[in-house]
Amino acid sequence: MNYKQIDPSKVYLITGAAGFVGFFLSKKLLEQGCRVIGIDNINDYYDVNLKHVRLNQLTTFDNFTFIEGDISDKVAVTDIFETYKPNVVVNLAAQAGVRYSIENPDVYIQSNIIGFYNILEACRYYPVDHLVYASSSSVYGANKKVPFEETDFVDNPVSLYASTKKSNELMAHTYSHLYKIPATGLRFFTVYGPMGRPDMAYFGFTDKYFAGEPIKIFNNGDFENDLYRDFTYIDDIVVGIERLIGKPPTESVPHKVFNIGNNNPEKLMTFITTLEKCLSNATGREVVFDKVFEPIKPGDVPATYASTDLLQKAVDFKPETSIEKGLQEFANWYVDYYKVK
C-alpha cells in the first residue's frame, strides 16, 4: 500500500460536517479515535432535520467538537484555526446543485468562492499537513470524450456551480504554489446513498412516489441517447478520501486533482428501474414510478464518466459498489427513516 493509515494523533477540521459526505467522513474518523472539529452553517437548502439527525450521531463522540458557523465568515474561520490548529483540513462546505445555481447565484459565490478563499488564507497562516477539498465532475462541462480524465481541458463549464468548482481548483493550485500548502482536489461523481441529499434525483423520485406524484425525467424521453451518470456510493467516497488524506502531495507537485467516481456509468433509466426494484424489496410491494418526460435542463450534461486510474495508482483504490447494492441500502434506510407503510 502506498498510502499512510489515518493518524489519530492529528486534529481534523471537516467543513460541511452536517452535510452528506461530511457526516460520513467525520463518523469514520471519529470511530478511529481521531479528534474532529466540524463546522457547518446548517442552511435550509434542504431539510435541516436530516442535518440535525446526522449531527446528533456525531455529537455522541467525545472527540467531536461542533461549531455552527459559515466559512464565508473570515473571522470565524481564523478563530477556528487559531484555537484548534488543525493538521488536516477537508473542505466539503459548499453550496451544491447545478440547477439551483441558475436561480440563486449569490450563495454560490459566498460559500464556494469567498468561503474557500478564507480556508486557503487560514491554511496559509496556520500551516497544515494536507488540505483536501471537494471539486466536482461538473467541471468537465459538456466534454464529449469519455471517460473524463484529470488532464482533460475543463475551461468551458456550463453552470455557475461548475465555474465555482473550477475556480476552487485554480485557487488551490495558486496557493499551493505560492505558500507550499499540500492540497488535493476531488472531483466527485454523483454521490448517493442512505442519509443522502434530498435535492438529488434518486431521493426526489422516492419522495414523489410516496407522495403519489409523478416524477419528471429530464432526458426528452430519448432512451437511445439517455443521460449517463457515474453514480458513486457514499462508502466508496469516504474510503477514497480517507486514503488520500494520508497521502499529501509532494513539495515538487504541491497540488493534485483526482476523479473519484465509479468508472461505470449507468443510463438514467437503468438507475430509475433499479431504484423501483430496490424500493419494491424494501416495502414488500411493487413500486412503479409514474413518469413524465421533459427536455434536458440548462446546465445539465449528457454524460459523466470518471477515469479512476490516477486514484488507483495513488492509493490503490477504485470505487466498486454496484447501484443494485447502493440503492438497496438507500431504499432500506428511506423506508425505515420516513416510516413508510
C-alpha positions as CSV (number, residue, x, y, z in Angstrom):
1,M,0.0,0.0,0.0
2,N,1.5,3.4,-0.9
3,Y,-0.7,5.5,1.4
4,K,-0.5,6.0,5.2
5,Q,-3.2,5.0,7.5
6,I,-5.2,7.7,9.3
7,D,-3.2,9.2,12.1
8,P,-5.5,9.5,15.2
9,S,-3.0,11.9,16.9
10,K,-3.8,14.6,14.4
11,V,-6.6,17.2,14.5
12,Y,-9.0,17.0,11.6
13,L,-11.2,20.0,10.6
14,I,-14.2,19.0,8.4
15,T,-16.2,21.8,6.9
16,G,-19.8,20.9,6.0
17,A,-19.7,18.3,8.8
18,A,-23.5,18.1,8.9
19,G,-23.7,17.5,5.1
20,F,-23.9,14.1,3.4
21,V,-20.2,13.4,2.7
22,G,-19.0,15.5,5.7
23,F,-21.1,13.4,8.1
24,F,-20.0,10.0,6.9
25,L,-16.3,11.1,6.7
26,S,-16.4,12.6,10.3
27,K,-18.1,9.5,11.6
28,K,-15.4,7.3,10.1
29,L,-12.6,9.4,11.5
30,L,-14.2,9.6,14.9
31,E,-14.6,5.8,15.0
32,Q,-10.8,5.6,14.6
33,G,-10.2,7.8,17.6
34,C,-9.4,11.0,15.7
35,R,-10.1,14.4,17.0
36,V,-12.6,16.0,14.6
37,I,-13.6,19.7,14.6
38,G,-16.8,20.1,12.5
39,I,-18.2,23.4,11.1
40,D,-21.5,23.8,9.3
41,N,-23.9,26.7,8.8
42,I,-27.0,24.3,8.8
43,N,-28.5,26.2,5.9
44,D,-32.0,25.4,4.7
45,Y,-31.1,24.5,1.1
46,Y,-32.7,21.1,2.1
47,D,-34.4,19.6,5.1
48,V,-32.5,20.8,8.2
49,N,-33.9,17.9,10.2
50,L,-31.8,15.5,8.3
51,K,-28.7,17.6,9.1
52,H,-29.6,17.5,12.8
53,V,-30.1,13.8,12.7
54,R,-26.6,13.4,11.2
55,L,-25.1,15.8,13.8
56,N,-26.8,14.0,16.7
57,Q,-24.9,10.9,15.7
58,L,-21.6,12.8,15.7
59,T,-22.1,14.6,19.0
60,T,-22.2,11.3,20.8
61,F,-18.4,11.1,20.3
62,D,-16.3,12.8,23.0
63,N,-13.6,13.6,20.4
64,F,-16.0,15.7,18.3
65,T,-16.4,19.4,18.5
66,F,-19.1,21.2,16.6
67,I,-19.1,24.8,15.6
68,E,-22.2,26.3,13.9
69,G,-20.7,28.8,11.6
70,D,-20.2,29.8,8.0
71,I,-16.8,29.5,6.1
72,S,-17.7,32.8,4.3
73,D,-17.1,34.5,7.7
74,K,-13.4,35.1,7.7
75,V,-13.1,35.9,11.4
76,A,-14.9,32.7,12.4
77,V,-12.6,30.6,10.2
78,T,-9.4,32.3,11.5
79,D,-10.6,31.7,15.1
80,I,-11.1,28.0,14.5
81,F,-7.6,27.6,13.0
82,E,-6.1,29.7,15.8
83,T,-7.9,27.7,18.6
84,Y,-7.7,24.2,17.3
85,K,-4.7,24.2,15.0
86,P,-5.9,21.5,12.6
87,N,-3.3,19.3,11.0
88,V,-5.6,18.2,8.2
89,V,-8.5,20.2,6.6
90,V,-11.2,18.6,4.5
91,N,-13.3,21.3,2.9
92,L,-16.7,19.9,2.0
93,A,-18.8,23.0,2.8
94,A,-20.2,24.3,-0.4
95,Q,-23.4,25.3,-2.0
96,A,-24.3,22.3,-4.1
97,G,-26.6,21.8,-7.0
98,V,-26.4,22.7,-10.7
99,R,-30.0,23.9,-11.2
100,Y,-30.2,25.9,-8.0
101,S,-27.1,27.9,-9.2
102,I,-29.2,29.3,-12.1
103,E,-31.9,30.6,-9.7
104,N,-29.7,31.7,-6.7
105,P,-26.1,32.6,-7.8
106,D,-25.3,34.7,-4.7
107,V,-24.9,31.8,-2.3
108,Y,-22.5,30.0,-4.7
109,I,-20.1,33.0,-4.7
110,Q,-20.4,33.4,-0.9
111,S,-19.8,29.8,0.0
112,N,-17.8,28.3,-2.8
113,I,-15.6,31.3,-3.7
114,I,-15.3,33.5,-0.6
115,G,-15.6,30.6,1.8
116,F,-12.9,28.6,0.0
117,Y,-10.6,31.7,-0.1
118,N,-11.0,32.0,3.7
119,I,-10.0,28.4,4.1
120,L,-6.9,28.9,1.9
121,E,-5.9,32.0,3.7
122,A,-6.2,30.2,7.1
123,C,-4.1,27.3,5.7
124,R,-1.5,29.9,4.6
125,Y,-1.2,31.5,8.1
126,Y,-1.7,28.3,10.1
127,P,0.2,25.7,8.0
128,V,-1.5,22.3,7.7
129,D,-0.2,18.8,6.7
130,H,-2.8,18.5,4.0
131,L,-5.8,20.4,2.6
132,V,-8.3,18.1,0.8
133,Y,-11.3,19.9,-0.9
134,A,-14.4,19.0,-2.9
135,S,-14.4,19.8,-6.5
136,S,-17.0,18.2,-8.9
137,S,-17.4,16.2,-12.1
138,S,-19.4,19.2,-13.3
139,V,-16.1,20.9,-14.2
140,Y,-15.9,18.7,-17.3
141,G,-18.9,20.5,-18.7
142,A,-20.2,19.1,-22.0
143,N,-16.9,17.3,-22.8
144,K,-17.6,14.6,-25.4
145,K,-14.5,12.5,-24.7
146,V,-15.2,9.7,-22.2
147,P,-14.1,8.6,-19.7
148,F,-13.2,12.0,-18.2
149,E,-9.5,12.2,-17.3
150,E,-7.9,14.7,-14.9
151,T,-5.8,16.0,-17.8
152,D,-8.8,17.0,-19.9
153,F,-9.5,20.6,-20.9
154,V,-12.0,21.9,-18.4
155,D,-12.3,25.6,-19.3
156,N,-15.9,25.6,-20.6
157,P,-18.2,25.0,-17.6
158,V,-21.9,25.0,-18.4
159,S,-23.2,26.1,-14.9
160,L,-22.2,28.6,-12.3
161,Y,-21.8,25.8,-9.8
162,A,-19.2,24.2,-12.2
163,S,-17.5,27.6,-12.6
164,T,-17.1,27.9,-8.8
165,K,-15.6,24.4,-8.6
166,K,-13.1,25.0,-11.4
167,S,-12.2,28.3,-9.6
168,N,-11.5,26.3,-6.4
169,E,-9.1,24.2,-8.3
170,L,-7.3,27.3,-9.7
171,M,-7.2,29.0,-6.3
172,A,-5.9,25.9,-4.6
173,H,-3.2,25.5,-7.3
174,T,-2.0,29.1,-6.8
175,Y,-2.0,28.9,-3.0
176,S,-0.1,25.6,-3.1
177,H,2.4,27.1,-5.5
178,L,2.9,30.3,-3.5
179,Y,2.6,29.1,0.1
180,K,3.6,25.4,-0.2
181,I,0.2,24.2,1.0
182,P,-0.2,20.5,0.2
183,A,-3.6,20.4,-1.4
184,T,-5.7,17.7,-3.1
185,G,-8.9,18.4,-5.0
186,L,-11.5,15.6,-5.5
187,R,-13.9,15.7,-8.5
188,F,-16.9,13.8,-7.1
189,F,-19.2,12.0,-9.5
190,T,-22.9,11.9,-8.4
191,V,-22.6,10.7,-4.8
192,Y,-25.6,8.8,-3.4
193,G,-26.7,6.6,-0.5
194,P,-28.6,6.5,2.8
195,M,-29.0,9.8,4.6
196,G,-28.1,11.5,1.3
197,R,-29.1,14.9,-0.1
198,P,-32.9,15.2,-0.7
199,D,-32.2,17.5,-3.7
200,M,-30.6,14.6,-5.6
201,A,-32.8,12.9,-8.3
202,Y,-33.0,9.5,-6.7
203,F,-34.1,10.9,-3.4
204,G,-36.6,13.3,-5.1
205,F,-38.0,10.4,-7.2
206,T,-38.6,8.4,-4.0
207,D,-40.3,11.4,-2.2
208,K,-42.6,11.9,-5.2
209,Y,-43.6,8.3,-5.4
210,F,-44.6,8.1,-1.8
211,A,-46.5,11.5,-2.1
212,G,-48.4,10.0,-5.0
213,E,-46.9,12.3,-7.6
214,P,-45.3,11.7,-11.0
215,I,-41.6,12.0,-11.4
216,K,-40.1,14.3,-14.0
217,I,-37.3,12.9,-16.1
218,F,-35.2,15.4,-18.0
219,N,-34.0,13.3,-20.9
220,N,-36.5,14.2,-23.6
221,G,-37.8,10.7,-23.3
222,D,-35.0,9.7,-25.6
223,F,-33.9,6.2,-24.4
224,E,-31.4,5.7,-27.2
225,N,-29.5,8.9,-26.2
226,D,-30.3,8.7,-22.5
227,L,-28.3,10.7,-19.9
228,Y,-25.4,8.7,-18.4
229,R,-24.2,9.2,-14.8
230,D,-21.3,7.8,-12.9
231,F,-23.1,7.1,-9.6
232,T,-20.7,6.7,-6.7
233,Y,-21.8,5.2,-3.4
234,I,-21.0,7.1,-0.2
235,D,-18.9,4.4,1.4
236,D,-16.6,4.4,-1.6
237,I,-16.2,8.2,-1.5
238,V,-15.3,8.0,2.2
239,V,-12.6,5.3,1.7
240,G,-11.1,7.3,-1.2
241,I,-10.9,10.5,0.9
242,E,-9.6,8.6,3.9
243,R,-6.8,7.1,1.8
244,L,-5.9,10.4,0.1
245,I,-5.7,12.2,3.5
246,G,-2.7,10.1,4.4
247,K,-1.0,10.9,1.1
248,P,-0.4,14.6,0.8
249,P,1.2,15.9,-2.5
250,T,4.9,16.3,-2.5
251,E,6.7,19.6,-2.4
252,S,7.6,19.3,-6.1
253,V,3.9,19.0,-7.1
254,P,2.1,20.5,-4.1
255,H,-1.4,20.4,-5.7
256,K,-3.2,17.4,-7.2
257,V,-6.7,16.7,-8.5
258,F,-8.3,13.3,-8.6
259,N,-11.6,11.9,-10.1
260,I,-13.5,9.9,-7.5
261,G,-16.2,8.1,-9.4
262,N,-17.5,4.6,-10.1
263,N,-15.8,4.3,-13.6
264,N,-19.0,2.5,-14.6
265,P,-21.7,5.0,-15.9
266,E,-25.3,3.9,-15.9
267,K,-28.2,5.1,-18.1
268,L,-30.5,7.3,-16.1
269,M,-33.4,4.9,-17.0
270,T,-31.5,1.9,-15.7
271,F,-30.8,3.8,-12.5
272,I,-34.6,4.5,-12.2
273,T,-35.7,0.9,-12.8
274,T,-33.1,-0.3,-10.3
275,L,-34.5,2.2,-7.7
276,E,-38.0,0.9,-8.3
277,K,-36.8,-2.7,-7.8
278,C,-35.0,-1.7,-4.5
279,L,-38.0,0.2,-3.2
280,S,-40.2,-2.9,-4.0
281,N,-37.8,-5.1,-2.0
282,A,-37.8,-2.6,0.9
283,T,-41.6,-2.1,1.1
284,G,-42.7,-5.6,0.1
285,R,-44.9,-4.3,-2.7
286,E,-44.4,-3.4,-6.3
287,V,-43.1,0.1,-6.8
288,V,-43.5,1.7,-10.3
289,F,-43.0,5.4,-10.8
290,D,-45.5,7.5,-12.8
291,K,-43.0,9.1,-15.3
292,V,-43.3,12.4,-17.1
293,F,-40.5,13.1,-19.7
294,E,-39.3,16.6,-20.2
295,P,-36.5,18.4,-22.2
296,I,-32.9,18.4,-20.7
297,K,-32.5,21.3,-18.3
298,P,-29.9,24.1,-19.0
299,G,-26.7,23.3,-17.2
300,D,-27.2,19.5,-17.3
301,V,-24.5,17.5,-19.0
302,P,-25.3,14.5,-21.2
303,A,-22.8,12.1,-19.5
304,T,-20.5,11.9,-16.6
305,Y,-17.9,9.1,-16.6
306,A,-14.8,9.0,-14.5
307,S,-11.4,7.6,-15.3
308,T,-10.2,6.4,-11.9
309,D,-6.7,5.3,-13.0
310,L,-4.9,8.1,-11.2
311,L,-6.7,7.4,-7.9
312,Q,-6.0,3.7,-8.2
313,K,-2.3,4.4,-8.9
314,A,-2.0,6.8,-6.0
315,V,-3.8,4.9,-3.2
316,D,-4.7,1.5,-4.6
317,F,-8.4,2.2,-4.5
318,K,-11.2,2.0,-7.1
319,P,-14.9,2.5,-6.1
320,E,-16.8,-0.7,-6.8
321,T,-20.2,-0.7,-5.1
322,S,-22.9,-1.6,-7.7
323,I,-26.0,0.5,-8.0
324,E,-28.0,-2.5,-7.0
325,K,-26.3,-2.7,-3.6
326,G,-26.1,1.0,-3.1
327,L,-29.7,1.8,-4.0
328,Q,-30.9,-1.1,-1.8
329,E,-29.1,0.4,1.2
330,F,-30.7,3.8,0.4
331,A,-34.2,2.2,-0.1
332,N,-34.0,0.3,3.2
333,W,-32.9,3.5,5.1
334,Y,-35.6,5.6,3.4
335,V,-38.4,3.2,4.3
336,D,-37.2,3.0,7.9
337,Y,-36.4,6.7,8.4
338,Y,-39.7,8.0,6.9
339,K,-41.7,5.2,8.5
340,V,-43.2,4.3,5.1
341,K,-46.1,2.0,5.4
